[in-house]
Amino acid sequence: MADEDPQATWLPVIGKALANLCLAKAIEQEPNKYDALLKRVRFLEGLGLSRIHAAEAAGSSAGSVGVLSWRAKGKKAKNGKAKKKPGR
């Protein structure tokens, strides 16, 4: 452990902490814009966090965020209406 570069250890921690502070400030300024978990995760991903780390920072798991993202994509269609399932 003594051979590890301190920057390699601490820079990701600092980056995640700053991203979390940015999210908190964004929620404070525009609470309606970041009211959903998926919106918060996408904000954090935009700051450079991976989906796994963004989901953890937003209080969820990457698997849960993946399901939410999949469901959000399924609700949209080209004309803006929800898709109908075949046979219905």
C-alpha positions in Angstrom: 0.0 0.0 0.0 2.9 2.3 0.5 3.7 2.2 -3.2 0.4 3.6 -4.3 0.3 7.1 -5.6 -1.7 9.4 -3.3 -3.2 11.3 -6.2 -4.5 8.1 -7.7 -6.3 7.4 -4.4 -7.6 10.8 -3.6 -8.5 12.5 -6.9 -11.5 10.2 -7.6 -12.7 10.8 -4.0 -12.4 14.6 -4.4 -14.1 14.4 -7.8 -17.1 12.4 -6.4 -17.4 14.8 -3.5 -17.4 17.8 -5.8 -20.0 16.2 -8.0 -22.2 15.5 -5.0 -21.9 19.1 -3.9 -22.8 20.3 -7.4 -25.9 18.1 -7.3 -26.9 19.4 -3.9 -26.6 23.0 -5.1 -28.5 22.3 -8.3 -31.3 20.7 -6.3 -31.3 23.7 -4.0 -31.6 26.1 -6.9 -34.0 24.1 -9.1 -35.8 21.4 -7.0 -38.4 20.6 -9.7 -35.8 20.0 -12.3 -34.0 17.3 -10.3 -37.0 15.8 -8.5 -36.6 12.3 -10.0 -33.8 9.8 -9.4 -33.1 9.4 -13.1 -32.7 13.1 -13.6 -30.2 13.3 -10.7 -28.2 10.4 -12.1 -28.1 11.9 -15.6 -26.9 15.2 -14.1 -24.1 13.4 -12.3 -23.2 11.4 -15.4 -22.9 14.7 -17.2 -20.3 15.7 -14.7 -18.3 12.7 -15.6 -19.3 10.1 -13.0 -19.9 6.5 -14.2 -23.4 5.2 -13.9 -22.4 3.1 -10.9 -21.0 6.0 -9.0 -23.7 8.4 -10.1 -26.4 6.0 -8.9 -24.7 5.5 -5.5 -24.3 9.3 -5.1 -28.0 9.7 -5.9 -29.0 7.0 -3.3 -29.7 4.1 -5.5 -28.0 1.2 -7.4 -26.8 1.0 -11.0 -29.2 -1.9 -11.6 -32.2 0.2 -10.4 -31.1 3.1 -12.5 -30.8 0.8 -15.5 -34.4 -0.4 -15.1 -35.6 3.2 -14.7 -33.8 4.2 -17.9 -35.1 1.2 -19.8 -38.7 2.0 -18.7 -38.3 5.7 -19.6 -37.1 4.7 -23.1 -40.1 2.4 -23.5 -42.6 5.1 -22.8 -41.4 7.3 -25.6 -42.4 6.9 -29.2 -41.7 9.0 -32.3 -45.1 10.8 -32.1 -44.8 11.4 -28.3 -47.3 8.7 -27.3 -46.7 5.6 -25.3 -46.1 2.5 -27.4 -48.8 -0.2 -27.4 -47.8 -3.8 -26.7 -48.5 -6.2 -29.5 -51.7 -8.2 -29.3 -53.6 -5.5 -27.3 
